[in-house]
Amino acid sequence: MDTVICKEVIISTLKRRGTGIEHSPIRIITEVYEKDGTKIAEYDPTPETFNQMDLLHFARWVKNNEFDADKLDTRGVVKWLDSIEK
């Protein structure tokens, strides 16, 4: 470790995220704030993020299944996620 800082912080676990569907569970988000209200950290136990390779696979899936990319919504993403879980 090059630097260690010890300070008083506010930890909040009141925020909820997710829609409640299979691939977007509702979960409790832990946030850490400085005493002046500046958010300095966040923990999401199951983030809804995709890496670059996931996005490339999704784009190929959209093309292979002849979906109109301009009309995709969250249901399209859920269909893709369902297809890779099989």
PDB file of N, CA, C and O in Angstrom, chain B, residues numbered from 101:
ATOM      1  N   MET B 101       0.839  -1.175   0.000  1.00  0.00           N
ATOM      2  CA  MET B 101       0.000   0.000   0.000  1.00  0.00           C
ATOM      3  C   MET B 101       0.879   1.231   0.000  1.00  0.00           C
ATOM      4  O   MET B 101       1.817   1.342   0.790  1.00  0.00           O
ATOM      5  N   ASP B 102       0.571   2.147  -0.884  1.00  0.00           N
ATOM      6  CA  ASP B 102       1.316   3.402  -0.921  1.00  0.00           C
ATOM      7  C   ASP B 102       0.698   4.464  -0.024  1.00  0.00           C
ATOM      8  O   ASP B 102       1.411   5.253   0.595  1.00  0.00           O
ATOM      9  N   THR B 103      -0.632   4.481   0.045  1.00  0.00           N
ATOM     10  CA  THR B 103      -1.320   5.512   0.817  1.00  0.00           C
ATOM     11  C   THR B 103      -2.473   4.899   1.588  1.00  0.00           C
ATOM     12  O   THR B 103      -3.207   4.058   1.068  1.00  0.00           O
ATOM     13  N   VAL B 104      -2.624   5.322   2.818  1.00  0.00           N
ATOM     14  CA  VAL B 104      -3.767   4.908   3.640  1.00  0.00           C
ATOM     15  C   VAL B 104      -4.338   6.176   4.264  1.00  0.00           C
ATOM     16  O   VAL B 104      -3.608   6.997   4.820  1.00  0.00           O
ATOM     17  N   ILE B 105      -5.667   6.320   4.160  1.00  0.00           N
ATOM     18  CA  ILE B 105      -6.345   7.474   4.745  1.00  0.00           C
ATOM     19  C   ILE B 105      -7.429   6.948   5.678  1.00  0.00           C
ATOM     20  O   ILE B 105      -8.189   6.051   5.316  1.00  0.00           O
ATOM     21  N   CYS B 106      -7.492   7.504   6.858  1.00  0.00           N
ATOM     22  CA  CYS B 106      -8.526   7.126   7.820  1.00  0.00           C
ATOM     23  C   CYS B 106      -9.361   8.375   8.095  1.00  0.00           C
ATOM     24  O   CYS B 106      -8.825   9.404   8.504  1.00  0.00           O
ATOM     25  N   LYS B 107     -10.686   8.284   7.869  1.00  0.00           N
ATOM     26  CA  LYS B 107     -11.559   9.424   8.114  1.00  0.00           C
ATOM     27  C   LYS B 107     -12.949   8.924   8.488  1.00  0.00           C
ATOM     28  O   LYS B 107     -13.299   7.774   8.223  1.00  0.00           O
ATOM     29  N   GLU B 108     -13.724   9.787   9.099  1.00  0.00           N
ATOM     30  CA  GLU B 108     -15.101   9.452   9.419  1.00  0.00           C
ATOM     31  C   GLU B 108     -15.929   9.488   8.143  1.00  0.00           C
ATOM     32  O   GLU B 108     -15.779  10.396   7.324  1.00  0.00           O
ATOM     33  N   VAL B 109     -16.807   8.495   7.975  1.00  0.00           N
ATOM     34  CA  VAL B 109     -17.655   8.423   6.793  1.00  0.00           C
ATOM     35  C   VAL B 109     -19.086   8.092   7.196  1.00  0.00           C
ATOM     36  O   VAL B 109     -19.348   7.676   8.324  1.00  0.00           O
ATOM     37  N   ILE B 110     -20.000   8.284   6.260  1.00  0.00           N
ATOM     38  CA  ILE B 110     -21.399   7.901   6.428  1.00  0.00           C
ATOM     39  C   ILE B 110     -21.639   6.718   5.499  1.00  0.00           C
ATOM     40  O   ILE B 110     -21.339   6.792   4.307  1.00  0.00           O
ATOM     41  N   ILE B 111     -22.178   5.631   6.039  1.00  0.00           N
ATOM     42  CA  ILE B 111     -22.477   4.439   5.243  1.00  0.00           C
ATOM     43  C   ILE B 111     -23.981   4.280   5.180  1.00  0.00           C
ATOM     44  O   ILE B 111     -24.657   4.215   6.207  1.00  0.00           O
ATOM     45  N   SER B 112     -24.503   4.216   3.949  1.00  0.00           N
ATOM     46  CA  SER B 112     -25.943   4.107   3.724  1.00  0.00           C
ATOM     47  C   SER B 112     -26.251   2.802   3.008  1.00  0.00           C
ATOM     48  O   SER B 112     -25.571   2.442   2.046  1.00  0.00           O
ATOM     49  N   THR B 113     -27.273   2.091   3.473  1.00  0.00           N
ATOM     50  CA  THR B 113     -27.720   0.882   2.787  1.00  0.00           C
ATOM     51  C   THR B 113     -29.214   0.973   2.472  1.00  0.00           C
ATOM     52  O   THR B 113     -29.896  -0.050   2.407  1.00  0.00           O
ATOM     53  N   LEU B 114     -29.716   2.169   2.279  1.00  0.00           N
ATOM     54  CA  LEU B 114     -31.139   2.360   2.027  1.00  0.00           C
ATOM     55  C   LEU B 114     -31.511   2.298   0.549  1.00  0.00           C
ATOM     56  O   LEU B 114     -32.661   2.009   0.220  1.00  0.00           O
ATOM     57  N   LYS B 115     -30.571   2.563  -0.338  1.00  0.00           N
ATOM     58  CA  LYS B 115     -30.869   2.626  -1.764  1.00  0.00           C
ATOM     59  C   LYS B 115     -31.119   1.232  -2.333  1.00  0.00           C
ATOM     60  O   LYS B 115     -30.407   0.284  -2.002  1.00  0.00           O
ATOM     61  N   ARG B 116     -32.122   1.113  -3.183  1.00  0.00           N
ATOM     62  CA  ARG B 116     -32.446  -0.145  -3.858  1.00  0.00           C
ATOM     63  C   ARG B 116     -32.207   0.033  -5.345  1.00  0.00           C
ATOM     64  O   ARG B 116     -32.370   1.133  -5.874  1.00  0.00           O
ATOM     65  N   ARG B 117     -31.825  -1.032  -6.020  1.00  0.00           N
ATOM     66  CA  ARG B 117     -31.617  -0.987  -7.463  1.00  0.00           C
ATOM     67  C   ARG B 117     -32.129  -2.288  -8.060  1.00  0.00           C
ATOM     68  O   ARG B 117     -32.133  -3.318  -7.386  1.00  0.00           O
ATOM     69  N   GLY B 118     -32.558  -2.253  -9.308  1.00  0.00           N
ATOM     70  CA  GLY B 118     -33.056  -3.437 -10.006  1.00  0.00           C
ATOM     71  C   GLY B 118     -34.549  -3.351 -10.230  1.00  0.00           C
ATOM     72  O   GLY B 118     -35.262  -2.620  -9.542  1.00  0.00           O
ATOM     73  N   THR B 119     -35.008  -4.119 -11.215  1.00  0.00           N
ATOM     74  CA  THR B 119     -36.420  -4.091 -11.562  1.00  0.00           C
ATOM     75  C   THR B 119     -37.198  -5.259 -10.967  1.00  0.00           C
ATOM     76  O   THR B 119     -38.429  -5.247 -10.956  1.00  0.00           O
ATOM     77  N   GLY B 120     -36.485  -6.263 -10.473  1.00  0.00           N
ATOM     78  CA  GLY B 120     -37.159  -7.415  -9.889  1.00  0.00           C
ATOM     79  C   GLY B 120     -37.354  -8.565 -10.858  1.00  0.00           C
ATOM     80  O   GLY B 120     -37.851  -9.622 -10.469  1.00  0.00           O
ATOM     81  N   ILE B 121     -36.966  -8.375 -12.132  1.00  0.00           N
ATOM     82  CA  ILE B 121     -37.064  -9.486 -13.074  1.00  0.00           C
ATOM     83  C   ILE B 121     -35.830 -10.378 -12.910  1.00  0.00           C
ATOM     84  O   ILE B 121     -34.889 -10.018 -12.203  1.00  0.00           O
ATOM     85  N   GLU B 122     -35.839 -11.528 -13.559  1.00  0.00           N
ATOM     86  CA  GLU B 122     -34.790 -12.531 -13.365  1.00  0.00           C
ATOM     87  C   GLU B 122     -33.371 -11.979 -13.511  1.00  0.00           C
ATOM     88  O   GLU B 122     -32.513 -12.270 -12.679  1.00  0.00           O
ATOM     89  N   HIS B 123     -33.114 -11.194 -14.544  1.00  0.00           N
ATOM     90  CA  HIS B 123     -31.762 -10.710 -14.794  1.00  0.00           C
ATOM     91  C   HIS B 123     -31.489  -9.346 -14.180  1.00  0.00           C
ATOM     92  O   HIS B 123     -30.441  -8.749 -14.428  1.00  0.00           O
ATOM     93  N   SER B 124     -32.422  -8.853 -13.385  1.00  0.00           N
ATOM     94  CA  SER B 124     -32.255  -7.565 -12.717  1.00  0.00           C
ATOM     95  C   SER B 124     -32.884  -7.635 -11.329  1.00  0.00           C
ATOM     96  O   SER B 124     -33.877  -6.961 -11.055  1.00  0.00           O
ATOM     97  N   PRO B 125     -32.298  -8.458 -10.454  1.00  0.00           N
ATOM     98  CA  PRO B 125     -32.899  -8.599  -9.129  1.00  0.00           C
ATOM     99  C   PRO B 125     -32.835  -7.287  -8.338  1.00  0.00           C
ATOM    100  O   PRO B 125     -31.914  -6.489  -8.507  1.00  0.00           O
ATOM    101  N   ILE B 126     -33.813  -7.087  -7.491  1.00  0.00           N
ATOM    102  CA  ILE B 126     -33.780  -5.930  -6.597  1.00  0.00           C
ATOM    103  C   ILE B 126     -32.749  -6.230  -5.519  1.00  0.00           C
ATOM    104  O   ILE B 126     -32.766  -7.295  -4.902  1.00  0.00           O
ATOM    105  N   ARG B 127     -31.855  -5.277  -5.305  1.00  0.00           N
ATOM    106  CA  ARG B 127     -30.800  -5.503  -4.330  1.00  0.00           C
ATOM    107  C   ARG B 127     -30.508  -4.223  -3.568  1.00  0.00           C
ATOM    108  O   ARG B 127     -30.832  -3.125  -4.022  1.00  0.00           O
ATOM    109  N   ILE B 128     -29.901  -4.376  -2.421  1.00  0.00           N
ATOM    110  CA  ILE B 128     -29.550  -3.245  -1.570  1.00  0.00           C
ATOM    111  C   ILE B 128     -28.165  -2.752  -1.957  1.00  0.00           C
ATOM    112  O   ILE B 128     -27.216  -3.533  -2.032  1.00  0.00           O
ATOM    113  N   ILE B 129     -28.057  -1.459  -2.201  1.00  0.00           N
ATOM    114  CA  ILE B 129     -26.802  -0.837  -2.581  1.00  0.00           C
ATOM    115  C   ILE B 129     -26.220  -0.154  -1.348  1.00  0.00           C
ATOM    116  O   ILE B 129     -26.912   0.606  -0.671  1.00  0.00           O
ATOM    117  N   THR B 130     -24.965  -0.422  -1.060  1.00  0.00           N
ATOM    118  CA  THR B 130     -24.276   0.239   0.042  1.00  0.00           C
ATOM    119  C   THR B 130     -23.477   1.396  -0.533  1.00  0.00           C
ATOM    120  O   THR B 130     -22.671   1.220  -1.447  1.00  0.00           O
ATOM    121  N   GLU B 131     -23.709   2.577   0.012  1.00  0.00           N
ATOM    122  CA  GLU B 131     -22.995   3.771  -0.443  1.00  0.00           C
ATOM    123  C   GLU B 131     -22.213   4.354   0.735  1.00  0.00           C
ATOM    124  O   GLU B 131     -22.654   4.297   1.883  1.00  0.00           O
ATOM    125  N   VAL B 132     -21.042   4.914   0.424  1.00  0.00           N
ATOM    126  CA  VAL B 132     -20.191   5.537   1.432  1.00  0.00           C
ATOM    127  C   VAL B 132     -20.006   7.002   1.059  1.00  0.00           C
ATOM    128  O   VAL B 132     -19.610   7.324  -0.061  1.00  0.00           O
ATOM    129  N   TYR B 133     -20.297   7.882   2.008  1.00  0.00           N
ATOM    130  CA  TYR B 133     -20.211   9.325   1.798  1.00  0.00           C
ATOM    131  C   TYR B 133     -19.252   9.957   2.794  1.00  0.00           C
ATOM    132  O   TYR B 133     -19.086   9.473   3.914  1.00  0.00           O
ATOM    133  N   GLU B 134     -18.628  11.043   2.366  1.00  0.00           N
ATOM    134  CA  GLU B 134     -17.896  11.880   3.303  1.00  0.00           C
ATOM    135  C   GLU B 134     -18.923  12.656   4.122  1.00  0.00           C
ATOM    136  O   GLU B 134     -20.097  12.706   3.756  1.00  0.00           O
ATOM    137  N   LYS B 135     -18.497  13.250   5.211  1.00  0.00           N
ATOM    138  CA  LYS B 135     -19.440  13.968   6.076  1.00  0.00           C
ATOM    139  C   LYS B 135     -20.095  15.156   5.383  1.00  0.00           C
ATOM    140  O   LYS B 135     -21.157  15.605   5.812  1.00  0.00           O
ATOM    141  N   ASP B 136     -19.475  15.679   4.308  1.00  0.00           N
ATOM    142  CA  ASP B 136     -20.071  16.813   3.589  1.00  0.00           C
ATOM    143  C   ASP B 136     -21.073  16.358   2.526  1.00  0.00           C
ATOM    144  O   ASP B 136     -21.632  17.193   1.814  1.00  0.00           O
ATOM    145  N   GLY B 137     -21.309  15.042   2.406  1.00  0.00           N
ATOM    146  CA  GLY B 137     -22.284  14.522   1.452  1.00  0.00           C
ATOM    147  C   GLY B 137     -21.705  14.033   0.134  1.00  0.00           C
ATOM    148  O   GLY B 137     -22.453  13.571  -0.727  1.00  0.00           O
ATOM    149  N   THR B 138     -20.399  14.124  -0.046  1.00  0.00           N
ATOM    150  CA  THR B 138     -19.752  13.657  -1.274  1.00  0.00           C
ATOM    151  C   THR B 138     -19.673  12.134  -1.266  1.00  0.00           C
ATOM    152  O   THR B 138     -19.116  11.543  -0.341  1.00  0.00           O
ATOM    153  N   LYS B 139     -20.238  11.494  -2.308  1.00  0.00           N
ATOM    154  CA  LYS B 139     -20.174  10.030  -2.375  1.00  0.00           C
ATOM    155  C   LYS B 139     -18.765   9.619  -2.783  1.00  0.00           C
ATOM    156  O   LYS B 139     -18.219  10.125  -3.764  1.00  0.00           O
ATOM    157  N   ILE B 140     -18.182   8.695  -2.020  1.00  0.00           N
ATOM    158  CA  ILE B 140     -16.812   8.270  -2.315  1.00  0.00           C
ATOM    159  C   ILE B 140     -16.717   6.796  -2.704  1.00  0.00           C
ATOM    160  O   ILE B 140     -15.679   6.361  -3.204  1.00  0.00           O
ATOM    161  N   ALA B 141     -17.770   6.027  -2.487  1.00  0.00           N
ATOM    162  CA  ALA B 141     -17.735   4.615  -2.865  1.00  0.00           C
ATOM    163  C   ALA B 141     -19.143   4.070  -2.919  1.00  0.00           C
ATOM    164  O   ALA B 141     -20.070   4.612  -2.317  1.00  0.00           O
ATOM    165  N   GLU B 142     -19.282   2.958  -3.672  1.00  0.00           N
ATOM    166  CA  GLU B 142     -20.567   2.289  -3.796  1.00  0.00           C
ATOM    167  C   GLU B 142     -20.311   0.801  -3.974  1.00  0.00           C
ATOM    168  O   GLU B 142     -19.371   0.402  -4.660  1.00  0.00           O
ATOM    169  N   TYR B 143     -21.152  -0.017  -3.351  1.00  0.00           N
ATOM    170  CA  TYR B 143     -21.058  -1.463  -3.537  1.00  0.00           C
ATOM    171  C   TYR B 143     -22.410  -1.981  -4.012  1.00  0.00           C
ATOM    172  O   TYR B 143     -23.424  -1.828  -3.331  1.00  0.00           O
ATOM    173  N   ASP B 144     -22.406  -2.596  -5.187  1.00  0.00           N
ATOM    174  CA  ASP B 144     -23.591  -3.230  -5.761  1.00  0.00           C
ATOM    175  C   ASP B 144     -23.275  -4.721  -5.830  1.00  0.00           C
ATOM    176  O   ASP B 144     -22.382  -5.119  -6.578  1.00  0.00           O
ATOM    177  N   PRO B 145     -23.989  -5.563  -5.064  1.00  0.00           N
ATOM    178  CA  PRO B 145     -23.631  -6.989  -5.018  1.00  0.00           C
ATOM    179  C   PRO B 145     -23.782  -7.722  -6.351  1.00  0.00           C
ATOM    180  O   PRO B 145     -23.078  -8.705  -6.583  1.00  0.00           O
ATOM    181  N   THR B 146     -24.669  -7.279  -7.224  1.00  0.00           N
ATOM    182  CA  THR B 146     -24.803  -7.893  -8.548  1.00  0.00           C
ATOM    183  C   THR B 146     -25.012  -6.784  -9.569  1.00  0.00           C
ATOM    184  O   THR B 146     -26.137  -6.547 -10.009  1.00  0.00           O
ATOM    185  N   PRO B 147     -23.933  -6.104  -9.947  1.00  0.00           N
ATOM    186  CA  PRO B 147     -24.098  -4.976 -10.864  1.00  0.00           C
ATOM    187  C   PRO B 147     -24.601  -5.413 -12.229  1.00  0.00           C
ATOM    188  O   PRO B 147     -24.284  -6.504 -12.703  1.00  0.00           O
ATOM    189  N   GLU B 148     -25.388  -4.545 -12.852  1.00  0.00           N
ATOM    190  CA  GLU B 148     -25.910  -4.808 -14.189  1.00  0.00           C
ATOM    191  C   GLU B 148     -24.975  -4.192 -15.219  1.00  0.00           C
ATOM    192  O   GLU B 148     -25.388  -3.370 -16.038  1.00  0.00           O
ATOM    193  N   THR B 149     -23.727  -4.595 -15.170  1.00  0.00           N
ATOM    194  CA  THR B 149     -22.763  -4.052 -16.118  1.00  0.00           C
ATOM    195  C   THR B 149     -22.240  -5.169 -16.999  1.00  0.00           C
ATOM    196  O   THR B 149     -22.217  -6.335 -16.604  1.00  0.00           O
ATOM    197  N   PHE B 150     -21.831  -4.805 -18.168  1.00  0.00           N
ATOM    198  CA  PHE B 150     -21.297  -5.760 -19.120  1.00  0.00           C
ATOM    199  C   PHE B 150     -19.914  -5.295 -19.544  1.00  0.00           C
ATOM    200  O   PHE B 150     -19.673  -4.097 -19.693  1.00  0.00           O
ATOM    201  N   ASN B 151     -19.000  -6.252 -19.740  1.00  0.00           N
ATOM    202  CA  ASN B 151     -17.687  -5.863 -20.234  1.00  0.00           C
ATOM    203  C   ASN B 151     -17.719  -5.759 -21.749  1.00  0.00           C
ATOM    204  O   ASN B 151     -18.727  -6.078 -22.379  1.00  0.00           O
ATOM    205  N   GLN B 152     -16.625  -5.318 -22.327  1.00  0.00           N
ATOM    206  CA  GLN B 152     -16.584  -5.079 -23.768  1.00  0.00           C
ATOM    207  C   GLN B 152     -16.867  -6.354 -24.557  1.00  0.00           C
ATOM    208  O   GLN B 152     -17.551  -6.300 -25.580  1.00  0.00           O
ATOM    209  N   MET B 153     -16.351  -7.508 -24.102  1.00  0.00           N
ATOM    210  CA  MET B 153     -16.579  -8.765 -24.810  1.00  0.00           C
ATOM    211  C   MET B 153     -18.062  -9.144 -24.769  1.00  0.00           C
ATOM    212  O   MET B 153     -18.595  -9.644 -25.760  1.00  0.00           O
ATOM    213  N   ASP B 154     -18.736  -8.912 -23.634  1.00  0.00           N
ATOM    214  CA  ASP B 154     -20.174  -9.175 -23.546  1.00  0.00           C
ATOM    215  C   ASP B 154     -20.931  -8.346 -24.583  1.00  0.00           C
ATOM    216  O   ASP B 154     -21.834  -8.851 -25.249  1.00  0.00           O
ATOM    217  N   LEU B 155     -20.563  -7.085 -24.714  1.00  0.00           N
ATOM    218  CA  LEU B 155     -21.251  -6.203 -25.662  1.00  0.00           C
ATOM    219  C   LEU B 155     -21.020  -6.657 -27.097  1.00  0.00           C
ATOM    220  O   LEU B 155     -21.922  -6.553 -27.929  1.00  0.00           O
ATOM    221  N   LEU B 156     -19.828  -7.157 -27.398  1.00  0.00           N
ATOM    222  CA  LEU B 156     -19.566  -7.677 -28.738  1.00  0.00           C
ATOM    223  C   LEU B 156     -20.405  -8.925 -29.017  1.00  0.00           C
ATOM    224  O   LEU B 156     -20.943  -9.080 -30.113  1.00  0.00           O
ATOM    225  N   HIS B 157     -20.516  -9.813 -28.027  1.00  0.00           N
ATOM    226  CA  HIS B 157     -21.360 -11.005 -28.183  1.00  0.00           C
ATOM    227  C   HIS B 157     -22.827 -10.613 -28.371  1.00  0.00           C
ATOM    228  O   HIS B 157     -23.536 -11.204 -29.186  1.00  0.00           O
ATOM    229  N   PHE B 158     -23.271  -9.616 -27.612  1.00  0.00           N
ATOM    230  CA  PHE B 158     -24.649  -9.151 -27.742  1.00  0.00           C
ATOM    231  C   PHE B 158     -24.893  -8.581 -29.141  1.00  0.00           C
ATOM    232  O   PHE B 158     -25.919  -8.872 -29.756  1.00  0.00           O
ATOM    233  N   ALA B 159     -23.959  -7.774 -29.645  1.00  0.00           N
ATOM    234  CA  ALA B 159     -24.111  -7.193 -30.986  1.00  0.00           C
ATOM    235  C   ALA B 159     -24.178  -8.293 -32.046  1.00  0.00           C
ATOM    236  O   ALA B 159     -24.979  -8.213 -32.977  1.00  0.00           O
ATOM    237  N   ARG B 160     -23.343  -9.314 -31.905  1.00  0.00           N
ATOM    238  CA  ARG B 160     -23.372 -10.424 -32.870  1.00  0.00           C
ATOM    239  C   ARG B 160     -24.700 -11.162 -32.775  1.00  0.00           C
ATOM    240  O   ARG B 160     -25.266 -11.541 -33.800  1.00  0.00           O
ATOM    241  N   TRP B 161     -25.209 -11.372 -31.563  1.00  0.00           N
ATOM    242  CA  TRP B 161     -26.492 -12.049 -31.365  1.00  0.00           C
ATOM    243  C   TRP B 161     -27.619 -11.256 -32.015  1.00  0.00           C
ATOM    244  O   TRP B 161     -28.491 -11.830 -32.667  1.00  0.00           O
ATOM    245  N   VAL B 162     -27.603  -9.931 -31.835  1.00  0.00           N
ATOM    246  CA  VAL B 162     -28.626  -9.072 -32.448  1.00  0.00           C
ATOM    247  C   VAL B 162     -28.586  -9.227 -33.965  1.00  0.00           C
ATOM    248  O   VAL B 162     -29.625  -9.374 -34.608  1.00  0.00           O
ATOM    249  N   LYS B 163     -27.379  -9.192 -34.531  1.00  0.00           N
ATOM    250  CA  LYS B 163     -27.236  -9.304 -35.989  1.00  0.00           C
ATOM    251  C   LYS B 163     -27.685 -10.688 -36.477  1.00  0.00           C
ATOM    252  O   LYS B 163     -28.432 -10.791 -37.450  1.00  0.00           O
ATOM    253  N   ASN B 164     -27.232 -11.744 -35.806  1.00  0.00           N
ATOM    254  CA  ASN B 164     -27.573 -13.113 -36.218  1.00  0.00           C
ATOM    255  C   ASN B 164     -29.073 -13.390 -36.134  1.00  0.00           C
ATOM    256  O   ASN B 164     -29.608 -14.172 -36.921  1.00  0.00           O
ATOM    257  N   ASN B 165     -29.743 -12.757 -35.189  1.00  0.00           N
ATOM    258  CA  ASN B 165     -31.181 -12.968 -35.012  1.00  0.00           C
ATOM    259  C   ASN B 165     -32.013 -11.927 -35.759  1.00  0.00           C
ATOM    260  O   ASN B 165     -33.237 -11.889 -35.638  1.00  0.00           O
ATOM    261  N   GLU B 166     -31.334 -11.093 -36.526  1.00  0.00           N
ATOM    262  CA  GLU B 166     -31.971 -10.094 -37.377  1.00  0.00           C
ATOM    263  C   GLU B 166     -32.926  -9.164 -36.620  1.00  0.00           C
ATOM    264  O   GLU B 166     -34.000  -8.823 -37.116  1.00  0.00           O
ATOM    265  N   PHE B 167     -32.521  -8.766 -35.427  1.00  0.00           N
ATOM    266  CA  PHE B 167     -33.287  -7.784 -34.665  1.00  0.00           C
ATOM    267  C   PHE B 167     -32.965  -6.388 -35.188  1.00  0.00           C
ATOM    268  O   PHE B 167     -31.866  -6.148 -35.686  1.00  0.00           O
ATOM    269  N   ASP B 168     -33.910  -5.480 -35.077  1.00  0.00           N
ATOM    270  CA  ASP B 168     -33.672  -4.087 -35.416  1.00  0.00           C
ATOM    271  C   ASP B 168     -33.032  -3.432 -34.193  1.00  0.00           C
ATOM    272  O   ASP B 168     -33.698  -3.217 -33.180  1.00  0.00           O
ATOM    273  N   ALA B 169     -31.756  -3.119 -34.287  1.00  0.00           N
ATOM    274  CA  ALA B 169     -31.018  -2.583 -33.144  1.00  0.00           C
ATOM    275  C   ALA B 169     -31.617  -1.277 -32.628  1.00  0.00           C
ATOM    276  O   ALA B 169     -31.485  -0.964 -31.445  1.00  0.00           O
ATOM    277  N   ASP B 170     -32.275  -0.510 -33.504  1.00  0.00           N
ATOM    278  CA  ASP B 170     -32.875   0.756 -33.076  1.00  0.00           C
ATOM    279  C   ASP B 170     -34.149   0.561 -32.256  1.00  0.00           C
ATOM    280  O   ASP B 170     -34.616   1.494 -31.604  1.00  0.00           O
ATOM    281  N   LYS B 171     -34.713  -0.650 -32.287  1.00  0.00           N
ATOM    282  CA  LYS B 171     -35.964  -0.905 -31.575  1.00  0.00           C
ATOM    283  C   LYS B 171     -35.795  -1.855 -30.398  1.00  0.00           C
ATOM    284  O   LYS B 171     -36.787  -2.302 -29.823  1.00  0.00           O
ATOM    285  N   LEU B 172     -34.546  -2.176 -30.026  1.00  0.00           N
ATOM    286  CA  LEU B 172     -34.310  -3.083 -28.900  1.00  0.00           C
ATOM    287  C   LEU B 172     -34.653  -2.395 -27.587  1.00  0.00           C
ATOM    288  O   LEU B 172     -34.429  -1.195 -27.421  1.00  0.00           O
ATOM    289  N   ASP B 173     -35.196  -3.169 -26.662  1.00  0.00           N
ATOM    290  CA  ASP B 173     -35.439  -2.673 -25.322  1.00  0.00           C
ATOM    291  C   ASP B 173     -34.915  -3.717 -24.345  1.00  0.00           C
ATOM    292  O   ASP B 173     -34.216  -4.645 -24.753  1.00  0.00           O
ATOM    293  N   THR B 174     -35.236  -3.583 -23.078  1.00  0.00           N
ATOM    294  CA  THR B 174     -34.716  -4.510 -22.068  1.00  0.00           C
ATOM    295  C   THR B 174     -35.149  -5.943 -22.321  1.00  0.00           C
ATOM    296  O   THR B 174     -34.448  -6.875 -21.928  1.00  0.00           O
ATOM    297  N   ARG B 175     -36.301  -6.138 -22.974  1.00  0.00           N
ATOM    298  CA  ARG B 175     -36.736  -7.509 -23.278  1.00  0.00           C
ATOM    299  C   ARG B 175     -35.764  -8.200 -24.217  1.00  0.00           C
ATOM    300  O   ARG B 175     -35.549  -9.407 -24.107  1.00  0.00           O
ATOM    301  N   GLY B 176     -35.166  -7.440 -25.149  1.00  0.00           N
ATOM    302  CA  GLY B 176     -34.158  -8.003 -26.041  1.00  0.00           C
ATOM    303  C   GLY B 176     -32.925  -8.455 -25.282  1.00  0.00           C
ATOM    304  O   GLY B 176     -32.364  -9.512 -25.574  1.00  0.00           O
ATOM    305  N   VAL B 177     -32.500  -7.657 -24.307  1.00  0.00           N
ATOM    306  CA  VAL B 177     -31.345  -8.037 -23.491  1.00  0.00           C
ATOM    307  C   VAL B 177     -31.662  -9.289 -22.680  1.00  0.00           C
ATOM    308  O   VAL B 177     -30.816 -10.176 -22.564  1.00  0.00           O
ATOM    309  N   VAL B 178     -32.861  -9.375 -22.122  1.00  0.00           N
ATOM    310  CA  VAL B 178     -33.260 -10.554 -21.353  1.00  0.00           C
ATOM    311  C   VAL B 178     -33.277 -11.793 -22.243  1.00  0.00           C
ATOM    312  O   VAL B 178     -32.840 -12.860 -21.813  1.00  0.00           O
ATOM    313  N   LYS B 179     -33.773 -11.675 -23.476  1.00  0.00           N
ATOM    314  CA  LYS B 179     -33.765 -12.810 -24.414  1.00  0.00           C
ATOM    315  C   LYS B 179     -32.335 -13.270 -24.675  1.00  0.00           C
ATOM    316  O   LYS B 179     -32.059 -14.469 -24.713  1.00  0.00           O
ATOM    317  N   TRP B 180     -31.425 -12.309 -24.855  1.00  0.00           N
ATOM    318  CA  TRP B 180     -30.022 -12.656 -25.081  1.00  0.00           C
ATOM    319  C   TRP B 180     -29.448 -13.370 -23.872  1.00  0.00           C
ATOM    320  O   TRP B 180     -28.785 -14.398 -24.013  1.00  0.00           O
ATOM    321  N   LEU B 181     -29.697 -12.832 -22.679  1.00  0.00           N
ATOM    322  CA  LEU B 181     -29.184 -13.473 -21.456  1.00  0.00           C
ATOM    323  C   LEU B 181     -29.739 -14.868 -21.293  1.00  0.00           C
ATOM    324  O   LEU B 181     -29.019 -15.783 -20.892  1.00  0.00           O
ATOM    325  N   ASP B 182     -31.033 -15.045 -21.603  1.00  0.00           N
ATOM    326  CA  ASP B 182     -31.621 -16.385 -21.543  1.00  0.00           C
ATOM    327  C   ASP B 182     -30.951 -17.327 -22.531  1.00  0.00           C
ATOM    328  O   ASP B 182     -30.753 -18.503 -22.227  1.00  0.00           O
ATOM    329  N   SER B 183     -30.601 -16.826 -23.709  1.00  0.00           N
ATOM    330  CA  SER B 183     -30.002 -17.690 -24.726  1.00  0.00           C
ATOM    331  C   SER B 183     -28.598 -18.145 -24.353  1.00  0.00           C
ATOM    332  O   SER B 183     -28.180 -19.227 -24.767  1.00  0.00           O
ATOM    333  N   ILE B 184     -27.861 -17.353 -23.585  1.00  0.00           N
ATOM    334  CA  ILE B 184     -26.489 -17.755 -23.223  1.00  0.00           C
ATOM    335  C   ILE B 184     -26.461 -18.620 -21.975  1.00  0.00           C
ATOM    336  O   ILE B 184     -25.441 -19.246 -21.687  1.00  0.00           O
ATOM    337  N   GLU B 185     -27.555 -18.670 -21.228  1.00  0.00           N
ATOM    338  CA  GLU B 185     -27.601 -19.494 -20.018  1.00  0.00           C
ATOM    339  C   GLU B 185     -27.914 -20.947 -20.337  1.00  0.00           C
ATOM    340  O   GLU B 185     -27.755 -21.812 -19.476  1.00  0.00           O
ATOM    341  N   LYS B 186     -28.354 -21.233 -21.549  1.00  0.00           N
ATOM    342  CA  LYS B 186     -28.757 -22.600 -21.903  1.00  0.00           C
ATOM    343  C   LYS B 186     -27.585 -23.442 -22.288  1.00  0.00           C
ATOM    344  O   LYS B 186     -27.749 -24.617 -22.613  1.00  0.00           O
TER     345      LYS B 186
END
